[in-house]
Amino acid sequence: MTALIVAFVIGVVYGAVTTVGHRNDWRLGDLAIPWGLVVALAGVTGLLLGIRLVAGGRGAAAAAAAGVIGVTALLTFAGSGASVLVAGDLVGTVWSIAPAFIAVLVVAWPKLPTSRRTGA
């Protein structure tokens, strides 16, 4: 139970930080490279995979995913000054959908069979 709560809190913190930082881009003339989105999605993947591997099951990974997805959904609403952290453009849409897709893949991925080594 403690592992689930810790995983959820880590997911909430990571989701909040990456929701704020996913809009960063690097501009080369007219070309904008959304490095913040790429790093955020790679981080979500690494976080969920790491928690699933360390905790040894799907429960903790699902709890962390719920934290990331929940806080991302919460931060999509307009704030007090009518400002939003997740805009309705391509980058915002990808950020709104991709963490849930990544979570489904990581949590639903089957457990690979362990290799058995026989002594010769």
Disulfide bonds with the S-S distance in Angstrom:
none
